[in-house]
């Protein structure tokens, strides 16, 4: 009996040192916690911060025999070419450089990288680099014999990806096509092979896995005559309200400028659609577009009536309102070129390097309040406030290098005013025309970063013992 009691006593004595370190840690943490929050009764026992970064983006290489150049928003960004066996990043010390036919991977940053491609001396196709997605729609392009356009599907991941392409025409949905895109590579598919002989098409690109970004270049010829080229902006989902821009009325000689609206209603019910033109001076509905029925599950092209200079004001935006979710885009002609204007996303802070080109901008929204800051081609820094209701058109006379648009927070202390989204688009003029949306890179890796305190440690301990 004495031996058992002695053994038990020695066992308890051996346990005391093992309990001292955790007890001491808890005591120290409790003391620090009391010192930190004891003087502030309103401070929470648990704190958390948000860690966020910008998603890396993919830029297309030179497509269809074009010469391509990339404009980066800042120097010393990490990039790499997307090709088998190439996974190492390197930093560049310049804001722009020429591209080969290989796509480019650009590390995440708050600015927007832009690729410009020239196939002829009178055409230019500009497109913002994109983080891509598993579900992209392209409402534009043609599968006609004279069309030389391509769909570039880029898999920047390190495993193979299965991609399904669902083409649509004015006859309805066509036979789908399934491709396997190898890891860290791209695949260029002719639009004429995806929808042979179809003059008006739309594509739905769905990837089962991997990190896939797709780009559609619409390049048209009439016999030996070049008609121009343009990237078709991707869209993510159908909506009941869409803002398109910018669109520009360009008259060359005796040619009449034309604007063609393209619609696709993916659901099972026809849509009743209304259009509103937003110019620098007014908003109005074109004749015949106060309520127009659009057939579902087929590509529908409708030509807008020709507007005078006084009506359009040169640069304008288009608002589409529908009782059914749909996709929409606008095709318009330039001087030996054409451009596709796609659906715009709500504007947040937008930064880009425009590489010394002339631009015009259109902004739409119930209440528009922006600050524009830019560096012109002469190296001068300038700024201007853009304020209005319904629409604001801004066309600086000088060529632009760096540009930044930042919405002004309208919410004041004690005010009940609710902020409304602003939609912005740009027209880039450089021996041709292009239309791009002013969309900032998407935030990625947004997650709470907890700061552990006594409550967190106590909860973890109770869960471990439970």
C-alpha positions as CSV (number, residue, x, y, z in Angstrom):
1,X,0.0,0.0,0.0
2,X,2.8,2.4,0.8
3,X,4.5,1.5,-2.4
4,X,1.3,2.3,-4.4
5,X,0.9,5.6,-2.6
6,X,4.5,6.5,-3.2
7,X,4.2,5.6,-6.9
8,X,1.1,7.8,-7.2
9,X,2.8,10.7,-5.4
10,X,5.8,10.5,-7.7
11,X,3.5,10.3,-10.8
12,X,1.7,13.5,-9.7
13,X,5.0,15.3,-9.1
14,X,6.2,14.4,-12.6
15,X,3.0,15.8,-14.1
16,X,3.5,19.2,-12.5
17,X,6.5,20.3,-14.7
18,X,4.6,19.3,-17.9
19,X,1.7,21.5,-16.9
20,X,3.7,24.5,-16.1
21,X,4.6,25.7,-19.7
22,X,1.0,25.7,-21.0
23,X,-0.2,27.3,-17.8
24,X,2.5,30.0,-18.1
25,X,1.6,30.6,-21.7
26,X,-2.1,31.0,-21.0
27,X,-1.2,33.3,-18.0
28,X,1.0,35.5,-20.2
29,X,-1.6,35.7,-23.0
30,X,-4.3,36.5,-20.5
31,X,-2.2,39.3,-19.0
32,X,-1.3,40.8,-22.4
33,X,-5.0,40.5,-23.5
34,X,-6.1,42.4,-20.3
35,X,-3.5,45.1,-20.9
36,X,-4.5,45.4,-24.6
37,X,-8.2,45.6,-24.2
38,X,-8.8,46.4,-20.6
39,X,-8.7,50.2,-21.2
40,X,-11.1,49.9,-24.2
41,X,-14.4,48.1,-23.3
42,X,-15.7,48.4,-26.9
43,X,-12.8,46.4,-28.4
44,X,-13.7,42.9,-29.5
45,X,-12.1,39.8,-28.0
46,X,-11.5,38.5,-31.5
47,X,-9.9,40.4,-34.4
48,X,-9.6,39.5,-38.0
49,X,-8.1,41.2,-41.0
50,X,-8.6,40.5,-44.8
51,X,-5.8,39.3,-47.0
52,X,-6.3,39.9,-50.7
53,X,-4.4,40.0,-53.9
54,X,-5.1,40.4,-57.6
55,X,-5.5,37.4,-59.8
56,X,-2.8,36.9,-62.5
57,X,-4.0,37.4,-66.0
58,X,-3.5,35.9,-69.4
59,X,-2.8,37.9,-72.6
60,X,-3.2,36.5,-76.1
61,X,-0.2,36.3,-78.4
62,X,-0.3,37.5,-82.0
63,X,-3.2,35.9,-83.8
64,X,-4.0,35.4,-87.4
65,X,-0.6,36.7,-88.7
66,X,-0.9,40.0,-86.8
67,X,1.9,41.9,-85.1
68,X,1.1,42.3,-81.4
69,X,2.3,44.5,-78.6
70,X,1.5,44.5,-74.9
71,X,1.2,47.6,-72.7
72,X,1.8,46.9,-69.0
73,X,0.4,49.1,-66.3
74,X,3.7,49.2,-64.3
75,X,7.3,48.0,-64.6
76,X,8.9,45.0,-63.0
77,X,5.9,42.8,-63.2
78,X,6.6,39.1,-63.3
79,X,5.7,37.4,-66.6
80,X,6.2,34.2,-68.6
81,X,5.3,32.7,-71.9
82,X,2.7,30.0,-72.0
83,X,4.3,27.0,-73.7
84,X,5.1,23.5,-72.6
85,X,8.1,23.3,-70.4
86,X,8.1,27.1,-69.6
87,X,7.1,27.8,-66.0
88,X,9.7,30.2,-64.7
89,X,8.7,33.8,-64.2
90,X,11.0,36.8,-65.0
91,X,10.6,40.5,-64.4
92,X,10.4,43.0,-67.2
93,X,11.8,46.5,-66.9
94,X,9.7,48.1,-69.6
95,X,6.1,49.1,-70.0
96,X,5.6,47.6,-73.4
97,X,7.2,45.1,-75.8
98,X,6.3,43.1,-78.9
99,X,4.7,39.6,-78.6
100,X,5.1,36.4,-80.5
101,X,2.3,34.0,-81.2
102,X,2.6,32.6,-77.7
103,X,0.2,33.8,-74.9
104,X,1.7,35.6,-71.9
105,X,1.1,35.1,-68.2
106,X,1.2,38.3,-66.2
107,X,1.4,38.3,-62.4
108,X,-1.5,39.9,-60.4
109,X,-1.5,43.7,-60.0
110,X,-4.1,46.5,-59.6
111,X,-3.6,47.7,-63.2
112,X,-4.9,46.4,-66.5
113,X,-2.6,45.1,-69.2
114,X,-3.7,45.6,-72.8
115,X,-2.7,43.8,-76.0
116,X,-3.0,45.6,-79.4
117,X,-2.9,43.6,-82.6
118,X,-2.5,44.9,-86.1
119,X,-3.2,42.8,-89.1
120,X,-3.4,45.6,-91.7
121,X,-2.3,49.2,-91.7
122,X,-5.9,50.4,-91.2
123,X,-7.1,48.1,-88.5
124,X,-6.3,47.5,-84.8
125,X,-7.7,45.0,-82.3
126,X,-7.2,45.8,-78.7
127,X,-8.2,43.6,-75.7
128,X,-7.6,43.7,-72.0
129,X,-5.8,40.7,-70.6
130,X,-8.1,38.4,-68.7
131,X,-8.1,36.1,-65.7
132,X,-10.5,33.9,-67.7
133,X,-13.1,31.6,-66.2
134,X,-14.8,28.3,-66.5
135,X,-17.8,29.8,-68.4
136,X,-17.4,32.4,-71.1
137,X,-19.8,33.7,-73.8
138,X,-18.7,35.4,-77.0
139,X,-21.6,37.3,-78.8
140,X,-20.0,38.2,-82.0
141,X,-17.9,36.9,-85.0
142,X,-18.7,35.1,-88.2
143,X,-18.1,31.6,-89.5
144,X,-18.4,32.7,-93.2
145,X,-15.9,31.6,-95.8
146,X,-14.3,35.0,-96.0
147,X,-13.9,35.3,-92.2
148,X,-10.3,34.6,-90.9
149,X,-11.2,34.9,-87.2
150,X,-10.0,32.5,-84.6
151,X,-10.8,31.4,-81.1
152,X,-7.7,31.1,-78.9
153,X,-8.2,28.8,-75.9
154,X,-5.4,29.2,-73.4
155,X,-4.7,26.7,-70.6
156,X,-2.3,28.3,-68.2
157,X,-2.6,25.5,-65.6
158,X,-0.2,22.7,-65.1
159,X,-2.7,19.9,-65.9
160,X,-4.7,19.1,-69.1
161,X,-8.1,20.7,-69.4
162,X,-11.2,19.5,-71.2
163,X,-13.1,22.4,-72.9
164,X,-16.6,22.2,-74.5
165,X,-17.5,24.8,-77.2
166,X,-21.2,25.3,-77.9
167,X,-21.8,27.3,-81.1
168,X,-25.0,29.2,-81.9
169,X,-26.2,30.7,-85.2
170,X,-29.4,32.3,-86.4
171,X,-30.7,28.8,-86.9
172,X,-30.2,27.8,-83.3
173,X,-27.7,25.8,-81.4
174,X,-25.1,23.9,-83.4
175,X,-23.3,20.7,-82.7
176,X,-20.9,21.1,-79.7
177,X,-17.2,20.5,-80.0
178,X,-15.0,19.1,-77.2
179,X,-11.2,19.7,-77.0
180,X,-8.4,18.7,-74.7
181,X,-6.0,21.6,-74.1
182,X,-2.7,20.3,-72.9
183,X,-1.1,21.8,-69.8
184,X,0.5,25.2,-70.2
185,X,-0.4,25.6,-73.8
186,X,-3.1,27.1,-76.1
187,X,-5.2,26.0,-79.0
188,X,-6.3,28.2,-81.9
189,X,-9.5,27.2,-83.7
190,X,-10.8,28.8,-86.8
191,X,-14.3,30.4,-86.4
192,X,-15.2,29.0,-89.9
193,X,-14.6,25.5,-88.6
194,X,-16.7,26.0,-85.4
195,X,-19.8,27.3,-87.4
196,X,-19.1,26.6,-91.1
197,X,-20.9,29.1,-93.4
198,X,-22.8,30.9,-90.6
199,X,-22.6,34.6,-91.0
200,X,-23.7,35.4,-87.4
201,X,-22.5,33.3,-84.5
202,X,-22.1,33.2,-80.8
203,X,-19.9,30.8,-78.8
204,X,-20.3,29.4,-75.3
205,X,-16.9,28.1,-74.0
206,X,-17.1,25.9,-70.9
207,X,-14.0,24.3,-69.2
208,X,-14.3,21.3,-67.0
209,X,-11.1,21.9,-65.1
210,X,-7.9,23.9,-65.2
211,X,-7.2,27.6,-65.5
212,X,-8.6,28.5,-69.0
213,X,-8.9,31.9,-70.7
214,X,-10.4,32.3,-74.1
215,X,-10.1,35.1,-76.7
216,X,-12.1,35.6,-79.9
217,X,-10.6,37.6,-82.7
218,X,-13.0,38.5,-85.5
219,X,-11.0,39.2,-88.7
220,X,-13.0,39.7,-91.9
221,X,-12.1,40.0,-95.6
222,X,-14.2,40.5,-98.7
223,X,-12.3,38.7,-101.5
224,X,-8.8,40.2,-101.3
225,X,-10.1,43.4,-99.5
226,X,-9.5,43.7,-95.8
227,X,-12.5,44.8,-93.8
228,X,-10.8,45.0,-90.4
229,X,-10.5,43.1,-87.2
230,X,-11.7,43.3,-83.6
231,X,-11.7,41.2,-80.4
232,X,-15.1,40.1,-79.2
233,X,-15.4,40.9,-75.5
234,X,-16.3,37.9,-73.3
235,X,-19.4,37.9,-71.1
236,X,-20.0,35.8,-68.1
237,X,-23.8,35.5,-67.6
238,X,-27.1,36.8,-69.2
239,X,-28.7,39.8,-67.7
240,X,-32.0,41.8,-67.8
241,X,-30.1,45.1,-68.1
242,X,-26.9,45.6,-70.1
243,X,-24.8,48.6,-70.9
244,X,-22.7,48.6,-74.1
245,X,-20.0,51.0,-75.0
246,X,-18.3,52.8,-76.3
247,X,-19.8,53.2,-79.8
248,X,-18.6,55.9,-82.2
249,X,-20.3,57.3,-85.3
250,X,-17.6,57.6,-88.0
251,X,-18.4,58.9,-91.5
252,X,-15.8,58.3,-94.2
253,X,-16.6,59.9,-97.6
254,X,-20.1,58.8,-98.7
255,X,-20.2,55.7,-96.6
256,X,-23.0,55.5,-94.1
257,X,-22.0,54.3,-90.6
258,X,-23.9,51.2,-89.5
259,X,-24.4,49.7,-86.1
260,X,-25.7,46.2,-85.7
261,X,-27.0,44.8,-82.5
262,X,-26.5,41.1,-81.8
263,X,-28.6,39.3,-79.2
264,X,-28.8,35.8,-77.8
265,X,-31.5,34.7,-75.3
266,X,-30.2,31.4,-73.8
267,X,-33.5,30.6,-72.0
268,X,-36.7,29.0,-73.3
269,X,-38.8,32.1,-73.6
270,X,-38.6,34.9,-76.2
271,X,-37.4,38.3,-74.8
272,X,-39.0,41.8,-75.2
273,X,-36.1,44.2,-75.6
274,X,-35.9,48.0,-75.3
275,X,-32.9,50.1,-76.3
276,X,-31.8,53.5,-75.0
277,X,-29.0,55.5,-76.6
278,X,-27.0,57.6,-74.1
279,X,-25.1,60.5,-75.7
280,X,-23.3,63.5,-74.3
281,X,-26.4,65.7,-74.5
282,X,-29.4,63.4,-74.3
283,X,-30.9,59.9,-74.0
284,X,-33.5,58.5,-76.4
285,X,-34.9,55.3,-77.8
286,X,-34.3,54.6,-81.6
287,X,-37.3,54.2,-83.8
288,X,-38.7,50.7,-83.6
289,X,-36.7,49.7,-80.5
290,X,-39.2,50.7,-77.8
291,X,-40.2,47.1,-77.5
292,X,-38.7,44.5,-79.9
293,X,-39.2,40.7,-79.5
294,X,-36.0,38.6,-79.8
295,X,-36.3,34.9,-80.4
296,X,-34.7,32.6,-77.9
297,X,-31.8,30.2,-78.3
298,X,-30.7,31.7,-81.6
299,X,-28.5,34.6,-82.7
300,X,-30.5,37.6,-83.7
301,X,-29.0,40.6,-85.6
302,X,-30.8,43.9,-85.7
303,X,-29.5,47.0,-87.4
304,X,-30.0,50.4,-85.7
305,X,-31.4,53.3,-87.7
306,X,-28.8,55.7,-89.0
307,X,-28.3,58.6,-86.6
308,X,-27.1,62.1,-87.4
309,X,-24.1,63.7,-85.8
310,X,-26.4,65.9,-83.7
311,X,-28.2,62.8,-82.4
312,X,-25.2,60.6,-81.6
313,X,-22.7,63.3,-80.7
314,X,-19.9,61.1,-82.1
315,X,-19.4,58.8,-79.1
316,X,-22.2,57.2,-77.2
317,X,-23.4,54.2,-75.1
318,X,-26.3,51.8,-75.5
319,X,-28.5,50.5,-72.7
320,X,-30.4,47.2,-73.3
321,X,-33.4,46.4,-71.1
322,X,-35.1,43.0,-71.3
323,X,-37.8,41.0,-69.5
324,X,-35.6,37.9,-70.0
325,X,-31.9,37.4,-69.2
326,X,-30.0,37.8,-72.5
327,X,-26.6,38.6,-74.0
328,X,-26.0,41.6,-76.3
329,X,-23.2,43.3,-78.2
330,X,-22.9,46.0,-80.8
331,X,-20.9,45.9,-84.1
332,X,-20.0,49.2,-85.7
333,X,-17.8,50.3,-88.6
334,X,-14.8,52.6,-88.6
335,X,-12.4,53.8,-91.3
336,X,-11.3,50.5,-92.9
337,X,-12.0,48.8,-89.6
338,X,-14.8,47.7,-87.3
339,X,-15.2,47.1,-83.6
340,X,-17.3,45.0,-81.2
341,X,-18.6,46.7,-78.1
342,X,-19.6,44.3,-75.3
343,X,-21.3,44.3,-72.0
344,X,-19.7,46.6,-69.4
345,X,-19.1,45.8,-65.7
346,X,-19.6,48.2,-62.9
347,X,-16.5,50.5,-62.7
348,X,-14.1,50.4,-59.9
349,X,-10.7,52.1,-59.9
350,X,-9.2,51.5,-63.3
351,X,-5.5,51.9,-64.2
352,X,-3.9,51.3,-67.5
353,X,-1.0,52.3,-69.8
354,X,-2.5,53.4,-73.2
355,X,0.9,53.8,-74.8
356,X,0.4,57.2,-76.3
357,X,-2.9,56.7,-78.3
358,X,-6.0,58.9,-78.6
359,X,-9.1,57.7,-76.7
360,X,-12.7,58.7,-76.1
361,X,-14.6,57.6,-73.1
362,X,-18.3,57.1,-72.3
363,X,-19.7,56.6,-68.8
364,X,-23.3,55.7,-68.0
365,X,-25.2,55.6,-64.7
366,X,-27.8,57.3,-62.6
367,X,-25.2,59.4,-60.8
368,X,-21.7,59.7,-62.3
369,X,-18.9,61.2,-60.2
370,X,-15.4,60.2,-61.2
371,X,-11.9,61.6,-61.0
372,X,-9.7,61.1,-64.0
373,X,-5.9,61.3,-63.6
374,X,-3.6,60.9,-66.6
375,X,-0.1,61.5,-68.1
376,X,-0.3,62.7,-71.7
377,X,2.1,61.8,-74.5
378,X,4.2,64.9,-73.6
379,X,4.7,63.6,-70.0
380,X,2.4,66.1,-68.3
381,X,0.3,65.0,-65.4
382,X,-3.3,66.2,-65.3
383,X,-6.5,65.5,-63.6
384,X,-10.2,66.3,-64.1
385,X,-13.5,65.6,-62.5
386,X,-16.2,63.9,-64.5
387,X,-19.7,64.5,-63.1
388,X,-23.1,64.0,-64.6
389,X,-26.4,62.1,-64.6
390,X,-27.3,59.5,-67.1
391,X,-24.2,59.8,-69.3
392,X,-20.8,61.6,-69.5
393,X,-18.7,61.6,-72.6
394,X,-15.0,62.6,-72.3
395,X,-12.7,62.9,-75.3
396,X,-9.4,64.5,-74.5
397,X,-7.6,66.1,-77.4
398,X,-4.1,64.8,-76.5
399,X,-2.8,61.3,-76.7
400,X,-2.7,59.4,-73.4
401,X,0.0,57.3,-71.7
402,X,-1.1,56.3,-68.2
403,X,-4.7,56.8,-67.2
404,X,-6.7,56.2,-64.0
405,X,-10.4,56.5,-63.3
406,X,-11.6,56.4,-59.7
407,X,-15.2,56.7,-58.6
408,X,-15.8,59.4,-55.9
409,X,-17.5,58.0,-52.8
410,X,-20.8,59.8,-52.7
411,X,-21.6,58.5,-49.2
412,X,-21.1,61.3,-46.7
413,X,-21.2,61.0,-42.9
414,X,-24.8,60.8,-41.8
415,X,-26.1,60.7,-45.4
416,X,-28.6,58.2,-46.6
417,X,-27.7,58.4,-50.3
418,X,-27.0,55.0,-51.8
419,X,-24.2,54.6,-54.4
420,X,-25.2,53.5,-57.9
421,X,-23.0,51.6,-60.3
422,X,-21.1,53.4,-63.1
423,X,-20.4,51.7,-66.4
424,X,-17.5,52.9,-68.5
425,X,-16.1,52.1,-71.9
426,X,-13.3,53.4,-74.1
427,X,-12.7,53.8,-77.8
428,X,-9.0,53.4,-78.8
429,X,-8.0,55.1,-82.0
430,X,-4.6,54.2,-83.5
431,X,-4.7,53.5,-87.3
432,X,-8.0,51.8,-86.6
433,X,-10.6,51.6,-83.8
434,X,-11.2,49.3,-80.9
435,X,-13.7,49.3,-78.0
436,X,-12.7,48.1,-74.6
437,X,-14.5,48.0,-71.2
438,X,-13.0,49.8,-68.3
439,X,-12.9,46.8,-66.0
440,X,-10.3,46.5,-63.2
441,X,-8.6,43.2,-62.5
442,X,-10.6,41.0,-60.1
443,X,-9.5,40.5,-56.6
444,X,-8.5,37.0,-55.7
445,X,-7.5,35.1,-52.6
446,X,-9.9,37.2,-50.4
447,X,-9.9,35.5,-47.0
448,X,-10.0,36.4,-43.3
449,X,-6.7,36.4,-41.5
450,X,-7.6,35.8,-37.8
451,X,-5.4,37.3,-35.1
452,X,-5.4,34.7,-32.3
453,X,-6.2,35.8,-28.7
454,X,-7.2,34.1,-25.5
455,X,-10.7,33.3,-26.8
456,X,-9.3,31.6,-29.9
457,X,-6.8,29.6,-27.9
458,X,-9.5,28.5,-25.4
459,X,-11.8,27.5,-28.2
460,X,-9.1,25.5,-30.0
461,X,-8.2,23.8,-26.7
462,X,-11.8,22.8,-26.0
463,X,-12.2,21.5,-29.5
464,X,-9.0,19.4,-29.2
465,X,-10.1,17.9,-25.9
466,X,-13.7,17.4,-27.1
